[in-house]
Amino acid sequence: MRTLPNCQHHTIARFFNRQDAEDHLRMLHRFMPKAVFEIVFEPPEQTSIRCQPNP
């Protein structure tokens, strides 16, 4: 996520694991060294499992 003025943000990419996100962050810093980026994780979606009684 790129941090912008006035508490705004912009999602750059989404990754399934931290290592991929950190690798991408290093690449972004090479091309835009003065830009501010953050790695943010979304909590996993909870799936509700409904048990249906047997008749």
C-alpha positions in Angstrom: 0.0 0.0 0.0 1.4 3.4 -0.9 0.8 6.1 1.7 -0.4 9.4 0.2 -1.1 12.8 1.7 -4.2 13.5 3.8 -4.3 9.9 5.2 -5.1 8.5 1.8 -3.7 5.2 0.6 -3.5 3.2 -2.7 -3.2 -0.6 -2.9 -0.4 -1.5 -5.2 -0.5 -5.3 -5.2 -1.8 -8.2 -3.2 0.2 -11.3 -2.2 -0.5 -14.5 -0.5 2.7 -14.5 1.7 4.9 -12.0 3.5 8.1 -12.9 1.6 6.6 -12.0 -1.8 5.3 -8.7 -0.4 8.7 -7.8 1.1 10.4 -8.7 -2.2 8.0 -6.4 -4.1 8.5 -3.7 -1.6 12.3 -3.8 -2.2 11.7 -3.5 -5.9 9.4 -0.5 -5.4 12.1 1.2 -3.3 14.7 0.8 -6.0 12.5 2.6 -8.5 10.9 5.2 -6.1 13.3 5.6 -3.2 11.5 8.6 -1.7 8.0 7.1 -1.8 6.5 5.7 1.4 5.0 2.2 1.3 3.5 -0.1 3.9 2.8 -3.8 3.9 -0.7 -4.4 5.3 -2.3 -7.7 6.0 -6.1 -8.3 5.8 -7.5 -10.7 8.3 -8.6 -14.0 6.7 -12.3 -14.2 5.9 -14.1 -16.4 8.3 -16.2 -19.1 6.8 -19.1 -20.2 8.7 -19.7 -23.9 8.6 -23.3 -24.8 9.2 -24.0 -28.2 10.5 -27.3 -29.6 9.3 -28.9 -32.2 11.5 -29.3 -35.7 10.0 -33.0 -36.6 9.6 
